[in-house]
Amino acid sequence: MLLGAVLVLLLLGGSAPASAHAALKGSDPPDGTVLKTAPRHVTLTFTESVSLLDDSLRVFDPDNRPVRTGEAGRADGRSETVRATLPAGLARGTYTIAWRVVSADSHPVSGALLFSVGAPSATKAPPTAPTEDPATASLHNLARYAAYGGLALLIGVFVLRAVTGAPTAPLRGLVTAGWWALTAATVLLLLLRGPYERGSGPADALDPAVLAQTATSRPGLALLARLGLLAGAYLLVRRSGAAGGRERGTRVGGIALSVGLALTWAAAEHASAGIQVPAAMTSSVLHLLAMAVWLGGLTALLTVLHRAPGALTATAVARFSRLALGAVTVLVVTGVYQSWRGLGSWHAFTATTYGKLLLAKCGAVLLLLVAAGFSRRWTARWLAAAGEGADDRHRGALRRSVLAECAVAVVVLVFTTVLTSTLPGRAEAESAAANGASGAAAPGGSTASSSLVPFDVGTPNGHGKVQIDLGPGRVGPNTVQAVVFGPDGGISTVPEVRLTFTLRAQDVGPIDARLENKGGYWGTEDLRLPLPGTWTMKITVRTTDIDQVTVEKDVRVGQ
């Protein structure tokens, strides 16, 4: 049934337009072009609407000095474009364009391009651009994980108490932890929103100007709304403690708050941009609620079985089991739709990072379903059993199977969180199609170098080394050769090798080297590195249709 649903969705929607997560679709001047006369403006076009930052477009001259451009705006009022005017009389040589924008789904994206006036040239000194502090990204990711976990606990405890009449005492610590985790994570996400978009350090989180801009942005408004809903949830939790969680008013309020909290995610993530936004928003809310009911409810059930094993009857557990089955059905239906919307084709399952993460998540969900099947079996045996000894035996077996479900559920939550910040396969494919004929440019330069980088995809014979030869390793035109060696030390033929260059110190990149299969090795003669410095090479080696790994290596690029 699941495979059939996927096939129908793909056949019905295979030619749909853009999806969430903006990707660069084109530029004027085109990337890598050599112009006879200097352009008067720079225009970037993306696969979806984007928001602008104070430094969305930075241009550097052949000496890597900032070019004084006009304020970044739109081309003909189109929200998917960024345009800035250039001063008259640009000198001959190569110019670097560094850009950073925020997707309609709230994720920042960045990159770099170059163009030349008259003839290409080398550059002499790196621009003094701010360094992106990795602490911001790490804290932001941790807060997102905590937010998902807190939501699952809050809703899961509420549902378990409403359905089974579970006692308050064993769950009080769990619901308190869920509320505090979600509240603290939301505050942290609100403070880090500005630095996250700008690529700056956590110290900017308390900048009044940055906070003011965050508070008026769509993601900021969604986070503020979440805090307001959490205040209502706090009052509801205190009231439900006295009402036992089964009073009609408490149940209605809990349902309303749960839907509202889920909406704050849908309004600021992938569902809010791309195709079929109303359907995607609805699907996202249902998917998140079903996840919280199932996984959060399992955690609450495990807690009661451990702390107060005699508080729940087999009949009460059976009621929750039936609700959990319904939640799983909702997860499957909404998951199939969201998979089609994010991928758009079967090929994207194995050809994009989003698709591979989705396959990994599907594998984890299958394991979760197996564990759930054991839980349902033990619940049925408990119902059919009679006597105190039988109750204890089946209750203990159920506790162990639910513990296994919870362990796998943590893995599912991790994949879910990572997917929300990953470029969907549909957008990646659109960007690649739009830019297939153009080369990617970025800063760089060093002396010729040869790097031997180990890799391991985690499968039998799936390890080896990849040798990257860069020459001349200076600013300007460069050639790249990539040779893959297998576990026996011999040259190995692989389906794909991808290579990008990022100059993190200047917040420029990533730049795709666009390697081509040369028969026995992968290479290109069209990589231009306009800036000197320490570049990070990201090398992705795909050993089979479904197995790949990405490794990194720093390389110096000189004048």
CORZICOR-V952228 format. One record per residue. N is the residue number from 1. RES is the residue in three letters. D_LAST is the distance of its C-alpha to the last C-alpha in whole Angstrom. Layout:
((N | RES | D_LAST) (N | RES | D_LAST))
This chain:
((1 | MET | 60) (2 | LEU | 56) (3 | LEU | 55) (4 | GLY | 57) (5 | ALA | 56) (6 | VAL | 52) (7 | LEU | 53) (8 | VAL | 55) (9 | LEU | 52) (10 | LEU | 50) (11 | LEU | 52) (12 | LEU | 53) (13 | GLY | 50) (14 | GLY | 47) (15 | SER | 46) (16 | ALA | 46) (17 | PRO | 43) (18 | ALA | 40) (19 | SER | 40) (20 | ALA | 39) (21 | HIS | 35) (22 | ALA | 33) (23 | ALA | 31) (24 | LEU | 29) (25 | LYS | 31) (26 | GLY | 29) (27 | SER | 27) (28 | ASP | 27) (29 | PRO | 25) (30 | PRO | 25) (31 | ASP | 22) (32 | GLY | 19) (33 | THR | 21) (34 | VAL | 21) (35 | LEU | 23) (36 | LYS | 25) (37 | THR | 26) (38 | ALA | 24) (39 | PRO | 26) (40 | ARG | 28) (41 | HIS | 28) (42 | VAL | 26) (43 | THR | 29) (44 | LEU | 28) (45 | THR | 31) (46 | PHE | 32) (47 | THR | 35) (48 | GLU | 37) (49 | SER | 37) (50 | VAL | 35) (51 | SER | 35) (52 | LEU | 33) (53 | LEU | 31) (54 | ASP | 30) (55 | ASP | 26) (56 | SER | 27) (57 | LEU | 25) (58 | ARG | 21) (59 | VAL | 19) (60 | PHE | 16) (61 | ASP | 15) (62 | PRO | 12) (63 | ASP | 11) (64 | ASN | 12) (65 | ARG | 15) (66 | PRO | 18) (67 | VAL | 21) (68 | ARG | 24) (69 | THR | 26) (70 | GLY | 30) (71 | GLU | 31) (72 | ALA | 31) (73 | GLY | 34) (74 | ARG | 35) (75 | ALA | 36) (76 | ASP | 39) (77 | GLY | 40) (78 | ARG | 39) (79 | SER | 38) (80 | GLU | 36) (81 | THR | 33) (82 | VAL | 31) (83 | ARG | 30) (84 | ALA | 29) (85 | THR | 29) (86 | LEU | 26) (87 | PRO | 27) (88 | ALA | 28) (89 | GLY | 26) (90 | LEU | 22) (91 | ALA | 20) (92 | ARG | 18) (93 | GLY | 15) (94 | THR | 14) (95 | TYR | 15) (96 | THR | 15) (97 | ILE | 19) (98 | ALA | 20) (99 | TRP | 23) (100 | ARG | 26) (101 | VAL | 30) (102 | VAL | 33) (103 | SER | 35) (104 | ALA | 38) (105 | ASP | 39) (106 | SER | 37) (107 | HIS | 34) (108 | PRO | 31) (109 | VAL | 28) (110 | SER | 25) (111 | GLY | 22) (112 | ALA | 19) (113 | LEU | 19) (114 | LEU | 17) (115 | PHE | 18) (116 | SER | 17) (117 | VAL | 20) (118 | GLY | 20) (119 | ALA | 17) (120 | PRO | 14) (121 | SER | 11) (122 | ALA | 7) (123 | THR | 7) (124 | LYS | 6) (125 | ALA | 8) (126 | PRO | 10) (127 | PRO | 14) (128 | THR | 17) (129 | ALA | 19) (130 | PRO | 21) (131 | THR | 21) (132 | GLU | 24) (133 | ASP | 26) (134 | PRO | 27) (135 | ALA | 31) (136 | THR | 32) (137 | ALA | 31) (138 | SER | 33) (139 | LEU | 36) (140 | HIS | 36) (141 | ASN | 37) (142 | LEU | 39) (143 | ALA | 41) (144 | ARG | 41) (145 | TYR | 43) (146 | ALA | 45) (147 | ALA | 46) (148 | TYR | 47) (149 | GLY | 49) (150 | GLY | 51) (151 | LEU | 52) (152 | ALA | 53) (153 | LEU | 55) (154 | LEU | 57) (155 | ILE | 58) (156 | GLY | 59) (157 | VAL | 61) (158 | PHE | 63) (159 | VAL | 64) (160 | LEU | 65) (161 | ARG | 67) (162 | ALA | 68) (163 | VAL | 69) (164 | THR | 71) (165 | GLY | 72) (166 | ALA | 70) (167 | PRO | 71) (168 | THR | 69) (169 | ALA | 68) (170 | PRO | 66) (171 | LEU | 64) (172 | ARG | 64) (173 | GLY | 61) (174 | LEU | 59) (175 | VAL | 59) (176 | THR | 58) (177 | ALA | 55) (178 | GLY | 54) (179 | TRP | 55) (180 | TRP | 53) (181 | ALA | 50) (182 | LEU | 50) (183 | THR | 50) (184 | ALA | 48) (185 | ALA | 45) (186 | THR | 46) (187 | VAL | 45) (188 | LEU | 42) (189 | LEU | 41) (190 | LEU | 42) (191 | LEU | 40) (192 | LEU | 37) (193 | ARG | 37) (194 | GLY | 35) (195 | PRO | 32) (196 | TYR | 32) (197 | GLU | 32) (198 | ARG | 29) (199 | GLY | 27) (200 | SER | 28) (201 | GLY | 29) (202 | PRO | 33) (203 | ALA | 34) (204 | ASP | 34) (205 | ALA | 37) (206 | LEU | 39) (207 | ASP | 37) (208 | PRO | 40) (209 | ALA | 38) (210 | VAL | 37) (211 | LEU | 40) (212 | ALA | 42) (213 | GLN | 39) (214 | THR | 40) (215 | ALA | 44) (216 | THR | 44) (217 | SER | 42) (218 | ARG | 43) (219 | PRO | 42) (220 | GLY | 43) (221 | LEU | 46) (222 | ALA | 47) (223 | LEU | 46) (224 | LEU | 49) (225 | ALA | 51) (226 | ARG | 51) (227 | LEU | 51) (228 | GLY | 55) (229 | LEU | 56) (230 | LEU | 55) (231 | ALA | 57) (232 | GLY | 60) (233 | ALA | 60) (234 | TYR | 60) (235 | LEU | 64) (236 | LEU | 64) (237 | VAL | 64) (238 | ARG | 66) (239 | ARG | 69) (240 | SER | 68) (241 | GLY | 69) (242 | ALA | 72) (243 | ALA | 73) (244 | GLY | 72) (245 | GLY | 69) (246 | ARG | 72) (247 | GLU | 73) (248 | ARG | 73) (249 | GLY | 71) (250 | THR | 69) (251 | ARG | 68) (252 | VAL | 67) (253 | GLY | 65) (254 | GLY | 63) (255 | ILE | 63) (256 | ALA | 62) (257 | LEU | 59) (258 | SER | 58) (259 | VAL | 57) (260 | GLY | 56) (261 | LEU | 53) (262 | ALA | 52) (263 | LEU | 52) (264 | THR | 49) (265 | TRP | 47) (266 | ALA | 47) (267 | ALA | 47) (268 | ALA | 43) (269 | GLU | 42) (270 | HIS | 42) (271 | ALA | 45) (272 | SER | 45) (273 | ALA | 42) (274 | GLY | 42) (275 | ILE | 46) (276 | GLN | 49) (277 | VAL | 48) (278 | PRO | 52) (279 | ALA | 53) (280 | ALA | 49) (281 | MET | 50) (282 | THR | 54) (283 | SER | 52) (284 | SER | 50) (285 | VAL | 53) (286 | LEU | 55) (287 | HIS | 52) (288 | LEU | 52) (289 | LEU | 55) (290 | ALA | 56) (291 | MET | 53) (292 | ALA | 55) (293 | VAL | 58) (294 | TRP | 58) (295 | LEU | 55) (296 | GLY | 56) (297 | GLY | 60) (298 | LEU | 59) (299 | THR | 58) (300 | ALA | 61) (301 | LEU | 63) (302 | LEU | 62) (303 | THR | 62) (304 | VAL | 66) (305 | LEU | 67) (306 | HIS | 66) (307 | ARG | 67) (308 | ALA | 70) (309 | PRO | 71) (310 | GLY | 74) (311 | ALA | 73) (312 | LEU | 73) (313 | THR | 75) (314 | ALA | 74) (315 | THR | 75) (316 | ALA | 73) (317 | VAL | 70) (318 | ALA | 71) (319 | ARG | 71) (320 | PHE | 67) (321 | SER | 66) (322 | ARG | 68) (323 | LEU | 65) (324 | ALA | 62) (325 | LEU | 63) (326 | GLY | 63) (327 | ALA | 60) (328 | VAL | 58) (329 | THR | 60) (330 | VAL | 58) (331 | LEU | 55) (332 | VAL | 55) (333 | VAL | 56) (334 | THR | 53) (335 | GLY | 50) (336 | VAL | 51) (337 | TYR | 51) (338 | GLN | 47) (339 | SER | 46) (340 | TRP | 47) (341 | ARG | 45) (342 | GLY | 42) (343 | LEU | 42) (344 | GLY | 43) (345 | SER | 44) (346 | TRP | 44) (347 | HIS | 41) (348 | ALA | 39) (349 | PHE | 41) (350 | THR | 39) (351 | ALA | 36) (352 | THR | 35) (353 | THR | 34) (354 | TYR | 37) (355 | GLY | 39) (356 | LYS | 39) (357 | LEU | 39) (358 | LEU | 42) (359 | LEU | 44) (360 | ALA | 43) (361 | LYS | 45) (362 | CYS | 48) (363 | GLY | 48) (364 | ALA | 49) (365 | VAL | 51) (366 | LEU | 53) (367 | LEU | 53) (368 | LEU | 55) (369 | LEU | 57) (370 | VAL | 58) (371 | ALA | 59) (372 | ALA | 61) (373 | GLY | 63) (374 | PHE | 64) (375 | SER | 65) (376 | ARG | 67) (377 | ARG | 69) (378 | TRP | 69) (379 | THR | 70) (380 | ALA | 73) (381 | ARG | 74) (382 | TRP | 75) (383 | LEU | 77) (384 | ALA | 79) (385 | ALA | 80) (386 | ALA | 82) (387 | GLY | 83) (388 | GLU | 81) (389 | GLY | 80) (390 | ALA | 78) (391 | ASP | 77) (392 | ASP | 75) (393 | ARG | 74) (394 | HIS | 72) (395 | ARG | 71) (396 | GLY | 69) (397 | ALA | 68) (398 | LEU | 67) (399 | ARG | 65) (400 | ARG | 63) (401 | SER | 62) (402 | VAL | 61) (403 | LEU | 59) (404 | ALA | 57) (405 | GLU | 56) (406 | CYS | 55) (407 | ALA | 52) (408 | VAL | 51) (409 | ALA | 51) (410 | VAL | 49) (411 | VAL | 46) (412 | VAL | 47) (413 | LEU | 46) (414 | VAL | 43) (415 | PHE | 42) (416 | THR | 44) (417 | THR | 41) (418 | VAL | 38) (419 | LEU | 39) (420 | THR | 40) (421 | SER | 36) (422 | THR | 35) (423 | LEU | 34) (424 | PRO | 37) (425 | GLY | 37) (426 | ARG | 38) (427 | ALA | 36) (428 | GLU | 33) (429 | ALA | 35) (430 | GLU | 35) (431 | SER | 31) (432 | ALA | 30) (433 | ALA | 33) (434 | ALA | 32) (435 | ASN | 28) (436 | GLY | 29) (437 | ALA | 28) (438 | SER | 24) (439 | GLY | 21) (440 | ALA | 20) (441 | ALA | 16) (442 | ALA | 14) (443 | PRO | 11) (444 | GLY | 9) (445 | GLY | 6) (446 | SER | 6) (447 | THR | 8) (448 | ALA | 11) (449 | SER | 14) (450 | SER | 18) (451 | SER | 19) (452 | LEU | 23) (453 | VAL | 25) (454 | PRO | 28) (455 | PHE | 30) (456 | ASP | 34) (457 | VAL | 36) (458 | GLY | 39) (459 | THR | 41) (460 | PRO | 43) (461 | ASN | 40) (462 | GLY | 38) (463 | HIS | 35) (464 | GLY | 33) (465 | LYS | 29) (466 | VAL | 26) (467 | GLN | 23) (468 | ILE | 20) (469 | ASP | 18) (470 | LEU | 14) (471 | GLY | 13) (472 | PRO | 10) (473 | GLY | 9) (474 | ARG | 5) (475 | VAL | 5) (476 | GLY | 9) (477 | PRO | 12) (478 | ASN | 12) (479 | THR | 16) (480 | VAL | 17) (481 | GLN | 21) (482 | ALA | 23) (483 | VAL | 26) (484 | VAL | 29) (485 | PHE | 31) (486 | GLY | 35) (487 | PRO | 37) (488 | ASP | 38) (489 | GLY | 34) (490 | GLY | 35) (491 | ILE | 33) (492 | SER | 34) (493 | THR | 34) (494 | VAL | 34) (495 | PRO | 34) (496 | GLU | 31) (497 | VAL | 27) (498 | ARG | 25) (499 | LEU | 22) (500 | THR | 20) (501 | PHE | 17) (502 | THR | 17) (503 | LEU | 15) (504 | ARG | 18) (505 | ALA | 16) (506 | GLN | 16) (507 | ASP | 19) (508 | VAL | 17) (509 | GLY | 19) (510 | PRO | 20) (511 | ILE | 19) (512 | ASP | 21) (513 | ALA | 19) (514 | ARG | 23) (515 | LEU | 23) (516 | GLU | 26) (517 | ASN | 29) (518 | LYS | 29) (519 | GLY | 32) (520 | GLY | 31) (521 | TYR | 28) (522 | TRP | 26) (523 | GLY | 22) (524 | THR | 21) (525 | GLU | 18) (526 | ASP | 18) (527 | LEU | 15) (528 | ARG | 13) (529 | LEU | 10) (530 | PRO | 9) (531 | LEU | 8) (532 | PRO | 6) (533 | GLY | 9) (534 | THR | 12) (535 | TRP | 13) (536 | THR | 17) (537 | MET | 18) (538 | LYS | 22) (539 | ILE | 24) (540 | THR | 27) (541 | VAL | 30) (542 | ARG | 33) (543 | THR | 35) (544 | THR | 38) (545 | ASP | 40) (546 | ILE | 40) (547 | ASP | 38) (548 | GLN | 34) (549 | VAL | 32) (550 | THR | 28) (551 | VAL | 26) (552 | GLU | 23) (553 | LYS | 20) (554 | ASP | 17) (555 | VAL | 14) (556 | ARG | 10) (557 | VAL | 7) (558 | GLY | 4) (559 | GLN | 0))
